[in-house]
């Protein structure tokens, strides 16, 4: 999973000229990423390691990298 994310990030940056700041995953992909990065104890540590926010959504079929102006760490669900 980590290798896939890295390659997707490089492709995104090559296409757009800037790095993605948002990783969208479904719960299954997120669990796989957590297994691969078991040494990273908390989500905020994972966010810092990846350099992007992580959104977990049941509707995401494939991991997707994008850019968002929203600061997801400060966003509040209503």
Secondary structure as UniProt FT lines:
FT   HELIX           2..16
FT   STRAND          22..25
FT   HELIX           27..36
FT   TURN            37..39
FT   HELIX           43..50
FT   STRAND          53..56
FT   TURN            58..59
FT   STRAND          64..66
FT   TURN            72..74
//
